[in-house]
Each structure stands twice: as structure tokens, then as C-alpha cells.
Amino acid sequence: MKVKFTKMQGAGNDYIYVNTFLYPLEEPERLSQEWSRPHTGIGSDGLVLIGPSEEGDFSMRIFNADGSEAMMCGNASRCIGKYVYENGLTQKTRVALETRSGIKILNLRVNDERVVESVTVDMGIPTGITPVDLGEGYGYSQGIAVSMGNPHLVIFVDQVSDVRLSEVGPLLEHHPLFPDRVNVEFAQVIDGSHIRMRVWERGSGITLACGTGACATAVAAAFTGRCGRESDVTMDGGTLHLQWNEADGHLLMGGPAGKVFDGEIEYEPSK
Ligand SMILES: N[C@@H](CCC[C@H](N)C(=O)O)C(=O)O
């Protein structure tokens, strides 16, 4: 059978989106690996399934390019806001999205042509903010662990362009402090409200951006006094705006969401 999909990107972090109301896919782990491959598949950072939810308006499942399922994805949550609104699945501009790390509220900014221009996501309360000693053999001795529902390790550096991401990324992803592996962000503070960041994502490798990674970076910067509670994080594919509210501890992440193209792919359930 053929499955219709939409390739979307948030700050350059690209996923294949499938509406499981229409295409209830089996084995998303296998499909994410096959379809994410650049030459023999569609090419993406992973696969995102949009489905029904009893607790919210919709649900999201996110699979990395290696087939592992993640707890949360910031860039995909913004793209889902755009997808459900522009495809007429909802007329709401405040959407409750069920994720494996709880309900996230998406606030859509829609223009007069009913195009979603940007989405702000209430990412909830960051947890587990802990300075960690990485030990020897990694080239970097200190980092800050932050959970945004998924695990992150933020390392502040003087010059982010000097980081040999493809070498050090996989080593740190598998650091023994993080038995479930970890997403790794290298961050350079530009000023008190602007950070430049590059990311090695658990299960997908180097990506152009990571929404939860930008959140973790902003939190680590504020926690260590490098930045205030509101900042922009610029990654290779774009910039996200982060606001960590003092009153309730919630972190708001705002940024773009874009459609790349619609497509159709052959799908053979293996059972
Ligand atoms: N790119 C995402 C995060 C995707 C999941 C991550 N690689 C993990 O395994 O936790 C984002 O925008 O947050």
C-alpha cells in the first residue's frame, strides 16, 4: 500500500510526518530507520506520528533516525501545530498535544491567509538540572545535565565552531553517566540573551537544530548565571526564543515551523 506523508522542518530539524488517523502504521521503529536514510529513503532526522488522544487534542510519537522512540521533540511539536491547523484537523489555535512526557500546550500564530507562521510551546518545567563532571577522555570535563522530558547534556565552550561534533558527539551520547544515552549541546554565549549552539542528537546524530536542546541550553545558561531567563538560541538551521518563567517554572519555546513537501511512499507491513 501507499502511505501519504509530509516532510516538515522546524529550524531545519526535519521529520517525516504521518497522519495515523488515515495510516495507522505498524513497526514505526523500522520505518523510521528506512525512511530517514538520505539515499534510499526519504531522508530525515526521523519519523513523527500524529494520532488521536484521550487526554489532549492530538498525540505525538517521535522516532529518531536509528528507530529509537524519544519522549519529546520540541521542533516536531511546533510542526504538528502547523500540520493539524493547516490540514483542517482542528480550528483551534491553542492545541493540547499528548507526548510521552505529558501534555504540551501549543499556541499557534496564524496570519490572515490562515497560515501558521510560528508556534509557541509550553514545554513544562525543566527538571534534573545538575552540573556533572565528565571525567577524562572526552576533551570536555564539565557539563550541565537537564531533562526536558528527554535527557540533555549542555557543555559551554568559548568557540562552538571549534567543536569536532562528529567525533565527540557519539562519545558523549554514550557517556556512562547517561545509561539511556543523551542529547549533547555545545553552547557559546554571545551575550546575556543570545547563545550559539550546535547539537549532537541521541539516535539521529548531527542535526540542524533541536528544540528540547535549545530549551536545555537556555536553562543551563540561566541556571549558571551566563544569561537571563529569556534568550535566543541560534543553531545551524535557525533560532528559537526561550522564556523560563520565574513564577511557575514553565519554559516557553517559540519558533518557526515549515512544510517542505508532501509525498507518498510504498509501505509493506512485514506481518
Ligand atoms: N529534535 C528533537 C528531539 C528529538 C529526540 C531526541 N533525539 C531524543 O532522543 O531525546 C527536538 O527538537 O527536541
The ligand as an SDF file (V2000), in Angstrom:
LIG
                    3D

 13 12  0  0  0  0  0  0  0  0999 V2000
   14.9790   17.0710   17.6880 N   0  0  0  0  0  0  0  0  0  0  0  0
   14.1850   16.9960   18.8220 C   0  0  0  0  0  0  0  0  0  0  0  0
   14.4840   15.9270   19.8430 C   0  0  0  0  0  0  0  0  0  0  0  0
   14.3220   14.5270   19.2560 C   0  0  0  0  0  0  0  0  0  0  0  0
   14.5240   13.4060   20.2470 C   0  0  0  0  0  0  0  0  0  0  0  0
   15.9310   13.2860   20.7800 C   0  0  0  0  0  0  0  0  0  0  0  0
   16.8920   12.9490   19.7660 N   0  0  0  0  0  0  0  0  0  0  0  0
   15.9450   12.2160   21.8900 C   0  0  0  0  0  0  0  0  0  0  0  0
   16.2660   11.0440   21.6190 O   0  0  0  0  0  0  0  0  0  0  0  0
   15.6370   12.5480   23.0330 O   0  0  0  0  0  0  0  0  0  0  0  0
   13.7560   18.3240   19.3890 C   0  0  0  0  0  0  0  0  0  0  0  0
   13.5540   19.2390   18.5740 O   0  0  0  0  0  0  0  0  0  0  0  0
   13.5320   18.4550   20.5850 O   0  0  0  0  0  0  0  0  0  0  0  0
  1  2  1  0
  2  3  1  0
  2 11  1  0
  3  4  1  0
  4  5  1  0
  5  6  1  0
  6  7  1  0
  6  8  1  0
  8  9  2  0
  8 10  1  0
 11 12  2  0
 11 13  1  0
M  END
$$$$
